[in-house]
Amino acid sequence: MTFLFKNYSRRPIHLVSGKGTIVQDDKGKQYLDFISGIAVVSLGHAHPAIVETIKNQSEKLWHVSNLFESPEQEKLAETLTKNTRFAHAFFCNSGAEANEAAIKLARKHTGKHVIITFEQSFHGRTFGAMAATGQEKIKQGFGPMLESFRTVPFNDPAALEAAIDDDVAAIMLEVIQGEGGVHEVTAEFTDAIAGICKSKGILCIVDEVQTGIGRTGTRYAYEQTSLVPDIMTLAKGLGGGFPIGAMLGTAELFDAFTPGSHGTTFGGNPLAISVAQTVVDYIFDGSFLKEVQHKSDYLIGKLESALPKQFDVRGKGLLLGIDCKEDVTSFISKAEVVGLLVVQAGPTVIRLLPPLTVTEEEIDQAVDLLSSVLLIPSLN
Ligand SMILES: *Cc1c(COP(=O)(O)O)cnc(C)c1O
């Protein structure tokens, strides 16, 4: 008997506390957390700067609604858009909500209705974001889907070209498909997207809900590509564990939304904004991002030397996938038994998403545990 709907297959572990990369269950067993709440707890569990921010802000003001001016939202928007193409922000509570805002903004600005998205993509579970998602299993039983989302093979410039017509408002993509199997966009494909968007006046939306806020070693993953995005969505790592999402857009899109065009009751509340400001100030520091890149190289090097060639290690920064070329469900439960939490991405890929604050020692331990699970046949 459960009081909860069955839309999750939950692992039989009750986690009760955490510090940095380590979480502990109700029996006192400790785990290395290489999931981070699915790329959320980017500064680790119970980071002192976040704890302090929540304490201070919760004694001042939690929530007032967007009926009032918010210098705090202004400041966070300025921080997020600094040295980017973006000029404005809308704050909400989740990745799906950020994508809904992006879809609405793109349609309102262009007056067109088709959004092109890609196979294996993931954009969220609300009706628009679900329709945008390029995975049939996620839409199963909920049809008919909203029309006007066109799903095209990923990294296939010719297929993309063939899907373009005068109704297309935007092309929406993840720089690395996280949920869909840790598939990186190719340079050839980003060149094609940038070219098509420019020549046809089509908007480019990057969904950086998983890849953004330092996860791939730069502030945003698109910065490592030739993409020229008009809209970007953020969530997961933005609040370090506190729910917040954001949609950023260029100055050209500023007039598309007028009062009443879009809204949210909770989005951008002072508590969420203060936490996100703390997180972003911490992560956007150049030396912090260099460290993330360094740890990424270290982790990739360790994995490649520990695992035989049939294991394909891919991804960027601390969003990495190990394609095991076979179903990984049992590996994931075995990792859990030996004290390592990892999550699947597609049927054959183990995804590694440690906090960006993970130490080299923790990386050493995690790789030892993982190779024991993947390589010692007696465990399998
Ligand atoms: C997780 C995710 C979403 C959905 O975010 P929610 O906060 O769960 O709504 C959207 N896009 C990408 C790329 C994601 O990884």
The ligand as an SDF file (V2000), in Angstrom:
LIG
                    3D

 15 15  0  0  0  0  0  0  0  0999 V2000
   15.4130   17.7260  -16.4640 C   0  0  0  0  0  0  0  0  0  0  0  0
   15.2540   18.3900  -17.7520 C   0  0  0  0  0  0  0  0  0  0  0  0
   14.0950   19.1190  -18.0810 C   0  0  0  0  0  0  0  0  0  0  0  0
   12.8850   19.1740  -17.1770 C   0  0  0  0  0  0  0  0  0  0  0  0
   13.1640   19.8410  -15.9870 O   0  0  0  0  0  0  0  0  0  0  0  0
   12.1020   19.7520  -14.7690 P   0  0  0  0  0  0  0  0  0  0  0  0
   12.6710   20.6890  -13.7550 O   0  0  0  0  0  0  0  0  0  0  0  0
   12.0750   18.3270  -14.3180 O   0  0  0  0  0  0  0  0  0  0  0  0
   10.7970   20.1860  -15.2960 O   0  0  0  0  0  0  0  0  0  0  0  0
   14.0610   19.7810  -19.2910 C   0  0  0  0  0  0  0  0  0  0  0  0
   15.0930   19.7340  -20.1420 N   0  0  0  0  0  0  0  0  0  0  0  0
   16.2300   19.0490  -19.8670 C   0  0  0  0  0  0  0  0  0  0  0  0
   17.3430   19.0680  -20.8420 C   0  0  0  0  0  0  0  0  0  0  0  0
   16.3440   18.3440  -18.6700 C   0  0  0  0  0  0  0  0  0  0  0  0
   17.4550   17.6390  -18.4180 O   0  0  0  0  0  0  0  0  0  0  0  0
  1  2  1  0
  2  3  1  0
  2 14  2  0
  3  4  1  0
  3 10  2  0
  4  5  1  0
  5  6  1  0
  6  7  2  0
  6  8  1  0
  6  9  1  0
 10 11  1  0
 11 12  2  0
 12 13  1  0
 12 14  1  0
 14 15  1  0
M  END
$$$$
